[in-house]
Amino acid sequence: MIVNLSLQIIPVNSADAYPVIDAAINVVQESGIKYEVQPFATLLEGPLDEVMKVAMQAKDAALEAGGEELVVNIQLHLKKNKDVHFEDKTQRFN
């Protein structure tokens, strides 16, 4: 089933957080998974195991990019027997 995952990575006590965040977003961009970069989080869409794998790789990239301490917020939207797509939730606002 297709799910939505919201990923927010917040570097703590980092003088320049953007390179750490950019490293995480770069992993998402290179993953091939459907995504949207938002001001406070990056949204991913795909099979649960794949979006979770990408989220963990993004976290690792943030650590490797100099993030000494991170707050990682993950939200999942899934349904038992139905796919969840970005457009299903937002198309009425376009």
Backbone hydrogen bonds, N-H to C=O, Kabsch-Sander energy under -0.5 kcal/mol:
donor,donor_aa,acceptor,acceptor_aa,energy
3,V,46,G,-2.8
4,N,77,H,-2.2
5,L,44,L,-2.6
6,S,75,Q,-2.8
7,L,5,L,-0.5
7,L,42,T,-2.9
8,Q,6,S,-0.5
8,Q,73,N,-2.6
10,I,8,Q,-0.5
10,I,71,V,-3.0
12,V,69,E,-3.1
15,A,13,N,-0.5
20,V,17,A,-0.6
21,I,17,A,-2.3
22,D,18,Y,-3.2
23,A,19,P,-1.7
24,A,20,V,-1.4
25,I,21,I,-2.5
26,N,22,D,-2.4
27,V,23,A,-1.4
28,V,24,A,-1.6
29,Q,25,I,-2.8
30,E,26,N,-2.2
31,S,27,V,-0.8
31,S,28,V,-0.9
32,G,28,V,-0.5
32,G,29,Q,-0.6
34,K,45,E,-0.9
36,E,43,L,-2.0
38,Q,36,E,-0.6
38,Q,41,A,-2.3
42,T,7,L,-2.8
43,L,36,E,-3.0
44,L,5,L,-3.1
45,E,34,K,-2.4
46,G,3,V,-1.9
48,L,1,M,-0.8
51,V,47,P,-2.5
52,M,48,L,-2.3
53,K,49,D,-1.8
54,V,50,E,-2.4
55,A,51,V,-2.2
56,M,52,M,-2.2
57,Q,53,K,-2.1
58,A,54,V,-2.5
59,K,55,A,-2.0
60,D,56,M,-2.2
61,A,57,Q,-2.3
62,A,58,A,-2.1
63,L,59,K,-1.9
64,E,60,D,-2.5
65,A,61,A,-1.7
66,G,63,L,-1.4
67,G,62,A,-2.2
68,E,66,G,-0.9
71,V,10,I,-2.4
72,V,70,L,-0.5
73,N,8,Q,-2.9
73,N,71,V,-0.6
74,I,72,V,-0.5
75,Q,6,S,-2.0
77,H,4,N,-2.6
79,K,82,K,-0.6
84,V,2,I,-1.8
89,K,85,H,-0.8
89,K,86,F,-1.4
90,T,86,F,-1.3
91,Q,87,E,-2.6
93,F,90,T,-2.1
94,N,91,Q,-1.2
